[in-house]
Amino acid sequence: MPPPRIARVFGAVNIGSFRVSAMIAGISETGEMVVLGSGHRAAQGIKRGYVTDMQAATYAVRDAVERAEKMANTSIGSVWIGASGAGLASQVAQVEIDIGGRRIEEDDIEHLLVAARDVVQPDGRMVLHAQPAHYTLDGADGVADPKGLHAERLGVDIHVMLADGAPVRNITEAVQNAHLQVEAVVASPIAAGFACLNAEERDLGVALVEFGAEVTNVSVYAAGMLLGLVTIPIGSGDVTDAIASAFGIRRFQAERLKCVHGSAIASPADHREMIPVNAPGDETTGPLARHADDKNRIPRAELISVITGEVGRLMEEVSRALKALGFTGQRGQQVVLTGGGAELAGLADYAQSALGKPVRIGRPLHLKGLAEAHATPGFSTLAGLVLYAAADPIDIRAVGKRYQPTMRYSGMGLVHRVYRAMREYF
């Protein structure tokens, strides 16, 4: 049986501090999302989510995209890109309009969303997203689509994601220099939420902790939308640096020790286990580690001690962020860890003990064709970007600027219609 035909293709690029990754996915004629190709390479010219070398960043983007294109056997001209730094901030704006008890029409919803633009206050910052989360009817919330219902007042909660303009423009330019059109810049907590959280979790309330290489984003979802966000300038790269400093070794050696032998949970056997600093066949590479034996091996207990010290510092910051976001008591019951740093062995158990809440590791929800190597927490944001692109959520800035009611009026209703038009357009 031949594979289903692809009706539309989406491209995504996630620019992280550790790696730059790209994905090409398509929607089949049956409506199924299919990953056609994905690729990644080490990041260059990126520091804590900010572009520090335009030429190097552009080269990394082009290389990652070409790897994905080669696997997909197709090329792309435009992409959705993820941003994890850039001073991300989140706010929720609320607006209501009078309906007068009648049936809500499509024009009423459009009028409401147009009115919501005046409520958004970016304070000189760039608006990445301004999306309706859910509607309210006479104060009752949780309405997904109010069309056809009756109400005295119709309201909406708008989720607004803000970012510093210059860093976003730098990320955009790095992608454009790679001969790609930018469809949109998507905040990584939004994309990761699409990939790791189901609708019920977002409705009941969940904290998403995206543990990146140099930035950790803590976001809280409830009532189906992202309510708040705190960015912590600490990541898994800081764990690697701490290992390199503690043992006087190179970063690539420290990264290998963390990934192959590292854990956030200590065990009694750690003191008896000696682990090699170098990979097999590379015994002569790099300096002799501090506290190492004549075979350049170190006690695993010392490695675990360094890792838990850094992870403990991060969890203290995460705990403070959750309290600042009001994620406490009955409301704060579930934490999901994702991002490349979440691949550290034992991290979920450590976080559960440190935060006092149930913790699970968030991986991309099942996507047909996704390579096993990319079905990991480190690629959650990348997978979420194509899911976000396919979902095509409404942005109030794209809604028609003119509100044109289509209801029929007679008698005094016609007078009210003329009066309202005079107020709106003049």
C-alpha positions as a Python dict, from the first residue, in 0.01 Angstrom:
ca = {
    (1, 'M'): (0, 0, 0),
    (2, 'P'): (156, 336, -101),
    (3, 'P'): (221, 593, 173),
    (4, 'P'): (-40, 868, 209),
    (5, 'R'): (16, 1183, 5),
    (6, 'I'): (136, 1488, 194),
    (7, 'A'): (-101, 1781, 162),
    (8, 'R'): (113, 2045, 336),
    (9, 'V'): (473, 2064, 456),
    (10, 'F'): (604, 2248, 764),
    (11, 'G'): (963, 2335, 850),
    (12, 'A'): (1094, 2414, 1197),
    (13, 'V'): (1427, 2526, 1341),
    (14, 'N'): (1505, 2534, 1712),
    (15, 'I'): (1807, 2751, 1794),
    (16, 'G'): (1943, 2634, 2127),
    (17, 'S'): (2266, 2709, 2310),
    (18, 'F'): (2385, 2346, 2286),
    (19, 'R'): (2244, 2238, 1950),
    (20, 'V'): (2062, 2376, 1649),
    (21, 'S'): (1800, 2133, 1521),
    (22, 'A'): (1565, 2125, 1224),
    (23, 'M'): (1259, 1922, 1133),
    (24, 'I'): (1045, 1883, 823),
    (25, 'A'): (697, 1739, 873),
    (26, 'G'): (383, 1716, 668),
    (27, 'I'): (10, 1672, 708),
    (28, 'S'): (-117, 1378, 509),
    (29, 'E'): (-450, 1376, 324),
    (30, 'T'): (-591, 1179, 618),
    (31, 'G'): (-492, 1459, 860),
    (32, 'E'): (-205, 1270, 1021),
    (33, 'M'): (121, 1448, 1108),
    (34, 'V'): (421, 1269, 954),
    (35, 'V'): (785, 1358, 1020),
    (36, 'L'): (969, 1352, 688),
    (37, 'G'): (1316, 1435, 813),
    (38, 'S'): (1507, 1584, 1105),
    (39, 'G'): (1865, 1681, 1175),
    (40, 'H'): (2083, 1862, 1424),
    (41, 'R'): (2433, 1987, 1482),
    (42, 'A'): (2632, 2157, 1759),
    (43, 'A'): (2529, 2518, 1816),
    (44, 'Q'): (2763, 2798, 1715),
    (45, 'G'): (2734, 3168, 1780),
    (46, 'I'): (2460, 3123, 2047),
    (47, 'K'): (2494, 3202, 2418),
    (48, 'R'): (2207, 3157, 2664),
    (49, 'G'): (1955, 3183, 2380),
    (50, 'Y'): (2108, 3499, 2229),
    (51, 'V'): (2294, 3527, 1899),
    (52, 'T'): (2656, 3630, 1969),
    (53, 'D'): (2806, 3554, 1625),
    (54, 'M'): (2573, 3605, 1330),
    (55, 'Q'): (2787, 3427, 1072),
    (56, 'A'): (2842, 3119, 1290),
    (57, 'A'): (2474, 3101, 1388),
    (58, 'T'): (2367, 3124, 1024),
    (59, 'Y'): (2605, 2844, 927),
    (60, 'A'): (2468, 2621, 1205),
    (61, 'V'): (2109, 2685, 1094),
    (62, 'R'): (2186, 2612, 729),
    (63, 'D'): (2374, 2293, 818),
    (64, 'A'): (2094, 2160, 1042),
    (65, 'V'): (1829, 2238, 777),
    (66, 'E'): (2032, 2070, 502),
    (67, 'R'): (2060, 1755, 712),
    (68, 'A'): (1683, 1749, 761),
    (69, 'E'): (1625, 1817, 390),
    (70, 'K'): (1857, 1532, 293),
    (71, 'M'): (1667, 1289, 514),
    (72, 'A'): (1328, 1417, 393),
    (73, 'N'): (1442, 1420, 32),
    (74, 'T'): (1276, 1758, -10),
    (75, 'S'): (1364, 2123, 42),
    (76, 'I'): (1183, 2394, 237),
    (77, 'G'): (1165, 2768, 191),
    (78, 'S'): (1015, 2881, 520),
    (79, 'V'): (1031, 2775, 885),
    (80, 'W'): (886, 2836, 1230),
    (81, 'I'): (1167, 2909, 1474),
    (82, 'G'): (1187, 2861, 1849),
    (83, 'A'): (1323, 3116, 2098),
    (84, 'S'): (1422, 3020, 2453),
    (85, 'G'): (1607, 3335, 2559),
    (86, 'A'): (1532, 3688, 2440),
    (87, 'G'): (1388, 3793, 2776),
    (88, 'L'): (1062, 3601, 2741),
    (89, 'A'): (772, 3717, 2957),
    (90, 'S'): (408, 3612, 2974),
    (91, 'Q'): (89, 3798, 3064),
    (92, 'V'): (-286, 3741, 3046),
    (93, 'A'): (-515, 4021, 2929),
    (94, 'Q'): (-894, 4019, 2974),
    (95, 'V'): (-1162, 4207, 2781),
    (96, 'E'): (-1544, 4204, 2768),
    (97, 'I'): (-1808, 4350, 2537),
    (98, 'D'): (-2184, 4393, 2569),
    (99, 'I'): (-2401, 4144, 2379),
    (100, 'G'): (-2740, 4230, 2527),
    (101, 'G'): (-2868, 3878, 2572),
    (102, 'R'): (-2889, 3792, 2205),
    (103, 'R'): (-2731, 3506, 2013),
    (104, 'I'): (-2355, 3540, 1962),
    (105, 'E'): (-2248, 3559, 1599),
    (106, 'E'): (-1909, 3531, 1431),
    (107, 'D'): (-1891, 3909, 1399),
    (108, 'D'): (-1932, 3948, 1775),
    (109, 'I'): (-1631, 3725, 1834),
    (110, 'E'): (-1430, 3921, 1579),
    (111, 'H'): (-1531, 4249, 1741),
    (112, 'L'): (-1420, 4113, 2080),
    (113, 'L'): (-1080, 4006, 1950),
    (114, 'V'): (-1029, 4342, 1778),
    (115, 'A'): (-1116, 4517, 2105),
    (116, 'A'): (-862, 4297, 2284),
    (117, 'R'): (-579, 4461, 2090),
    (118, 'D'): (-619, 4777, 2294),
    (119, 'V'): (-579, 4579, 2618),
    (120, 'V'): (-238, 4435, 2526),
    (121, 'Q'): (38, 4649, 2680),
    (122, 'P'): (379, 4542, 2549),
    (123, 'D'): (560, 4836, 2715),
    (124, 'G'): (801, 4872, 2428),
    (125, 'R'): (867, 4499, 2391),
    (126, 'M'): (793, 4269, 2097),
    (127, 'V'): (470, 4066, 2101),
    (128, 'L'): (541, 3709, 1987),
    (129, 'H'): (190, 3574, 2051),
    (130, 'A'): (-143, 3730, 2140),
    (131, 'Q'): (-388, 3443, 2137),
    (132, 'P'): (-737, 3388, 2278),
    (133, 'A'): (-719, 3112, 2537),
    (134, 'H'): (-1087, 3076, 2626),
    (135, 'Y'): (-1405, 3279, 2635),
    (136, 'T'): (-1640, 3379, 2916),
    (137, 'L'): (-2016, 3422, 2909),
    (138, 'D'): (-2147, 3654, 3182),
    (139, 'G'): (-1840, 3568, 3389),
    (140, 'A'): (-1863, 3190, 3344),
    (141, 'D'): (-1536, 3071, 3196),
    (142, 'G'): (-1415, 2762, 3012),
    (143, 'V'): (-1604, 2832, 2689),
    (144, 'A'): (-1408, 2708, 2386),
    (145, 'D'): (-1642, 2846, 2116),
    (146, 'P'): (-1920, 3089, 2213),
    (147, 'K'): (-2074, 3110, 1867),
    (148, 'G'): (-2448, 3030, 1877),
    (149, 'L'): (-2481, 3082, 2254),
    (150, 'H'): (-2667, 3366, 2428),
    (151, 'A'): (-2516, 3606, 2683),
    (152, 'E'): (-2540, 3955, 2823),
    (153, 'R'): (-2162, 3997, 2814),
    (154, 'L'): (-1897, 3813, 2611),
    (155, 'G'): (-1539, 3809, 2735),
    (156, 'V'): (-1208, 3653, 2641),
    (157, 'D'): (-875, 3582, 2812),
    (158, 'I'): (-583, 3666, 2583),
    (159, 'H'): (-245, 3506, 2642),
    (160, 'V'): (35, 3743, 2543),
    (161, 'M'): (399, 3634, 2507),
    (162, 'L'): (651, 3918, 2507),
    (163, 'A'): (1020, 3924, 2418),
    (164, 'D'): (1301, 4174, 2380),
    (165, 'G'): (1297, 4299, 2022),
    (166, 'A'): (1670, 4304, 1938),
    (167, 'P'): (1746, 3938, 2031),
    (168, 'V'): (1443, 3817, 1835),
    (169, 'R'): (1550, 4019, 1533),
    (170, 'N'): (1898, 3866, 1558),
    (171, 'I'): (1755, 3512, 1564),
    (172, 'T'): (1527, 3597, 1272),
    (173, 'E'): (1813, 3745, 1071),
    (174, 'A'): (2034, 3440, 1133),
    (175, 'V'): (1762, 3221, 978),
    (176, 'Q'): (1693, 3462, 693),
    (177, 'N'): (2065, 3472, 611),
    (178, 'A'): (2038, 3096, 563),
    (179, 'H'): (1796, 3172, 274),
    (180, 'L'): (1484, 3080, 469),
    (181, 'Q'): (1168, 3278, 524),
    (182, 'V'): (1054, 3303, 888),
    (183, 'E'): (685, 3221, 931),
    (184, 'A'): (687, 3309, 1301),
    (185, 'V'): (904, 3313, 1612),
    (186, 'V'): (751, 3084, 1874),
    (187, 'A'): (844, 3097, 2243),
    (188, 'S'): (992, 2761, 2340),
    (189, 'P'): (758, 2709, 2642),
    (190, 'I'): (463, 2733, 2402),
    (191, 'A'): (616, 2485, 2158),
    (192, 'A'): (730, 2245, 2431),
    (193, 'G'): (380, 2256, 2577),
    (194, 'F'): (235, 2147, 2243),
    (195, 'A'): (478, 1852, 2236),
    (196, 'C'): (475, 1731, 2597),
    (197, 'L'): (142, 1822, 2755),
    (198, 'N'): (-200, 1686, 2676),
    (199, 'A'): (-513, 1899, 2682),
    (200, 'E'): (-628, 1762, 3018),
    (201, 'E'): (-298, 1850, 3188),
    (202, 'R'): (-311, 2204, 3051),
    (203, 'D'): (-668, 2236, 3180),
    (204, 'L'): (-614, 2089, 3528),
    (205, 'G'): (-290, 2278, 3590),
    (206, 'V'): (71, 2177, 3531),
    (207, 'A'): (417, 2329, 3555),
    (208, 'L'): (648, 2277, 3259),
    (209, 'V'): (1019, 2309, 3334),
    (210, 'E'): (1227, 2327, 3017),
    (211, 'F'): (1583, 2243, 3126),
    (212, 'G'): (1799, 2369, 2840),
    (213, 'A'): (2174, 2395, 2801),
    (214, 'E'): (2207, 2750, 2936),
    (215, 'V'): (1850, 2861, 3010),
    (216, 'T'): (1571, 2700, 3212),
    (217, 'N'): (1216, 2820, 3146),
    (218, 'V'): (954, 2755, 3414),
    (219, 'S'): (598, 2799, 3288),
    (220, 'V'): (262, 2729, 3448),
    (221, 'Y'): (-44, 2612, 3255),
    (222, 'A'): (-401, 2614, 3386),
    (223, 'A'): (-749, 2647, 3236),
    (224, 'G'): (-598, 2547, 2902),
    (225, 'M'): (-347, 2830, 2870),
    (226, 'L'): (-3, 2941, 2979),
    (227, 'L'): (-54, 3173, 3276),
    (228, 'G'): (298, 3272, 3372),
    (229, 'L'): (665, 3228, 3290),
    (230, 'V'): (995, 3270, 3471),
    (231, 'T'): (1332, 3238, 3295),
    (232, 'I'): (1631, 3115, 3495),
    (233, 'P'): (1979, 3176, 3343),
    (234, 'I'): (2103, 2830, 3449),
    (235, 'G'): (2109, 2513, 3242),
    (236, 'S'): (2265, 2173, 3196),
    (237, 'G'): (2573, 2340, 3049),
    (238, 'D'): (2644, 2479, 3395),
    (239, 'V'): (2653, 2122, 3526),
    (240, 'T'): (2906, 2036, 3255),
    (241, 'D'): (3118, 2341, 3343),
    (242, 'A'): (3111, 2250, 3713),
    (243, 'I'): (3238, 1900, 3631),
    (244, 'A'): (3514, 2041, 3408),
    (245, 'S'): (3623, 2283, 3681),
    (246, 'A'): (3607, 2027, 3963),
    (247, 'F'): (3830, 1776, 3784),
    (248, 'G'): (4038, 2012, 3569),
    (249, 'I'): (3933, 1850, 3241),
    (250, 'R'): (3805, 1966, 2904),
    (251, 'R'): (3437, 2044, 2845),
    (252, 'F'): (3389, 1759, 2597),
    (253, 'Q'): (3526, 1516, 2860),
    (254, 'A'): (3295, 1661, 3125),
    (255, 'E'): (2994, 1635, 2892),
    (256, 'R'): (3072, 1269, 2826),
    (257, 'L'): (3108, 1195, 3199),
    (258, 'K'): (2774, 1363, 3268),
    (259, 'C'): (2588, 1181, 2991),
    (260, 'V'): (2745, 833, 3027),
    (261, 'H'): (2812, 802, 3399),
    (262, 'G'): (2624, 1094, 3555),
    (263, 'S'): (2313, 1077, 3772),
    (264, 'A'): (2118, 1306, 4000),
    (265, 'I'): (2075, 1022, 4252),
    (266, 'A'): (2366, 879, 4455),
    (267, 'S'): (2397, 509, 4539),
    (268, 'P'): (2611, 324, 4798),
    (269, 'A'): (2813, 158, 4520),
    (270, 'D'): (2936, 491, 4382),
    (271, 'H'): (3236, 501, 4619),
    (272, 'R'): (3364, 166, 4490),
    (273, 'E'): (3323, 247, 4121),
    (274, 'M'): (3606, 411, 3927),
    (275, 'I'): (3501, 559, 3592),
    (276, 'P'): (3729, 653, 3299),
    (277, 'V'): (3748, 1020, 3210),
    (278, 'N'): (3810, 947, 2842),
    (279, 'A'): (3613, 741, 2595),
    (280, 'P'): (3754, 402, 2488),
    (281, 'G'): (4038, 459, 2242),
    (282, 'D'): (4092, 820, 2353),
    (283, 'E'): (4292, 744, 2668),
    (284, 'T'): (4569, 985, 2566),
    (285, 'T'): (4332, 1276, 2488),
    (286, 'G'): (4320, 1566, 2729),
    (287, 'P'): (4486, 1623, 3066),
    (288, 'L'): (4494, 1386, 3363),
    (289, 'A'): (4189, 1461, 3578),
    (290, 'R'): (4225, 1595, 3930),
    (291, 'H'): (4179, 1317, 4192),
    (292, 'A'): (4225, 1056, 3916),
    (293, 'D'): (4430, 737, 3946),
    (294, 'D'): (4715, 641, 3714),
    (295, 'K'): (4462, 520, 3454),
    (296, 'N'): (4285, 857, 3455),
    (297, 'R'): (3981, 725, 3637),
    (298, 'I'): (3784, 910, 3903),
    (299, 'P'): (3547, 786, 4177),
    (300, 'R'): (3189, 799, 4051),
    (301, 'A'): (3086, 930, 4393),
    (302, 'E'): (3282, 1252, 4332),
    (303, 'L'): (3115, 1301, 3993),
    (304, 'I'): (2768, 1249, 4143),
    (305, 'S'): (2851, 1494, 4422),
    (306, 'V'): (2935, 1770, 4172),
    (307, 'I'): (2620, 1699, 3966),
    (308, 'T'): (2383, 1694, 4265),
    (309, 'G'): (2531, 2018, 4392),
    (310, 'E'): (2451, 2196, 4065),
    (311, 'V'): (2111, 2030, 4022),
    (312, 'G'): (2026, 2126, 4380),
    (313, 'R'): (2103, 2490, 4302),
    (314, 'L'): (1878, 2474, 3995),
    (315, 'M'): (1592, 2313, 4188),
    (316, 'E'): (1608, 2590, 4448),
    (317, 'E'): (1560, 2842, 4166),
    (318, 'V'): (1278, 2635, 4014),
    (319, 'S'): (1104, 2614, 4352),
    (320, 'R'): (1125, 2992, 4393),
    (321, 'A'): (990, 3039, 4042),
    (322, 'L'): (693, 2808, 4108),
    (323, 'K'): (607, 2998, 4427),
    (324, 'A'): (630, 3329, 4243),
    (325, 'L'): (391, 3189, 3980),
    (326, 'G'): (145, 3076, 4248),
    (327, 'F'): (194, 2707, 4170),
    (328, 'T'): (129, 2588, 4524),
    (329, 'G'): (-127, 2391, 4726),
    (330, 'Q'): (-399, 2205, 4540),
    (331, 'R'): (-330, 2398, 4222),
    (332, 'G'): (31, 2282, 4196),
    (333, 'Q'): (14, 1906, 4167),
    (334, 'Q'): (213, 1806, 3858),
    (335, 'V'): (553, 1908, 3723),
    (336, 'V'): (683, 1803, 3381),
    (337, 'L'): (1056, 1824, 3307),
    (338, 'T'): (1170, 1849, 2947),
    (339, 'G'): (1461, 1985, 2744),
    (340, 'G'): (1805, 1832, 2692),
    (341, 'G'): (1895, 1862, 3061),
    (342, 'A'): (1598, 1641, 3152),
    (343, 'E'): (1781, 1343, 3000),
    (344, 'L'): (2010, 1326, 3305),
    (345, 'A'): (1957, 993, 3482),
    (346, 'G'): (1761, 1014, 3806),
    (347, 'L'): (1656, 1376, 3756),
    (348, 'A'): (1282, 1312, 3792),
    (349, 'D'): (1333, 1136, 4129),
    (350, 'Y'): (1562, 1413, 4253),
    (351, 'A'): (1320, 1686, 4142),
    (352, 'Q'): (1024, 1508, 4301),
    (353, 'S'): (1205, 1500, 4634),
    (354, 'A'): (1331, 1858, 4607),
    (355, 'L'): (1002, 2014, 4490),
    (356, 'G'): (765, 1792, 4689),
    (357, 'K'): (545, 1734, 4384),
    (358, 'P'): (491, 1449, 4136),
    (359, 'V'): (739, 1487, 3850),
    (360, 'R'): (757, 1317, 3513),
    (361, 'I'): (989, 1354, 3214),
    (362, 'G'): (821, 1512, 2912),
    (363, 'R'): (898, 1371, 2569),
    (364, 'P'): (739, 1456, 2234),
    (365, 'L'): (400, 1295, 2193),
    (366, 'H'): (402, 1019, 1934),
    (367, 'L'): (475, 1152, 1585),
    (368, 'K'): (481, 912, 1293),
    (369, 'G'): (824, 897, 1135),
    (370, 'L'): (1009, 1068, 1421),
    (371, 'A'): (1358, 921, 1453),
    (372, 'E'): (1419, 739, 1782),
    (373, 'A'): (1717, 962, 1853),
    (374, 'H'): (1490, 1267, 1830),
    (375, 'A'): (1200, 1126, 2036),
    (376, 'T'): (1373, 1255, 2350),
    (377, 'P'): (1318, 1550, 2587),
    (378, 'G'): (1595, 1745, 2413),
    (379, 'F'): (1386, 1766, 2095),
    (380, 'S'): (1050, 1852, 2256),
    (381, 'T'): (1058, 2214, 2145),
    (382, 'L'): (1149, 2116, 1788),
    (383, 'A'): (860, 1868, 1766),
    (384, 'G'): (630, 2124, 1925),
    (385, 'L'): (713, 2380, 1657),
    (386, 'V'): (569, 2167, 1377),
    (387, 'L'): (266, 2083, 1591),
    (388, 'Y'): (216, 2452, 1660),
    (389, 'A'): (247, 2533, 1290),
    (390, 'A'): (-11, 2268, 1200),
    (391, 'A'): (-252, 2387, 1472),
    (392, 'D'): (-230, 2744, 1335),
    (393, 'P'): (-373, 2912, 1649),
    (394, 'I'): (-559, 3241, 1611),
    (395, 'D'): (-360, 3557, 1680),
    (396, 'I'): (-569, 3866, 1756),
    (397, 'R'): (-330, 4078, 1547),
    (398, 'A'): (-438, 3886, 1236),
    (399, 'V'): (-811, 3931, 1293),
    (400, 'G'): (-988, 4177, 1057),
    (401, 'K'): (-961, 4535, 1181),
    (402, 'R'): (-1315, 4630, 1094),
    (403, 'Y'): (-1611, 4500, 1284),
    (404, 'Q'): (-1912, 4474, 1056),
    (405, 'P'): (-2227, 4339, 1227),
    (406, 'T'): (-2458, 4137, 1003),
    (407, 'M'): (-2770, 4128, 1223),
    (408, 'R'): (-3095, 4275, 1097),
    (409, 'Y'): (-3229, 4579, 1277),
    (410, 'S'): (-3569, 4747, 1281),
    (411, 'G'): (-3723, 5038, 1466),
    (412, 'M'): (-3507, 5157, 1758),
    (413, 'G'): (-3258, 4882, 1674),
    (414, 'L'): (-3168, 5071, 1357),
    (415, 'V'): (-3112, 5389, 1559),
    (416, 'H'): (-2880, 5200, 1797),
    (417, 'R'): (-2695, 5055, 1501),
    (418, 'V'): (-2631, 5399, 1351),
    (419, 'Y'): (-2526, 5537, 1689),
    (420, 'R'): (-2282, 5251, 1746),
    (421, 'A'): (-2137, 5290, 1397),
    (422, 'M'): (-2084, 5661, 1458),
    (423, 'R'): (-1895, 5586, 1779),
    (424, 'E'): (-1682, 5311, 1628),
    (425, 'Y'): (-1580, 5468, 1303),
    (426, 'F'): (-1579, 5837, 1386),
}
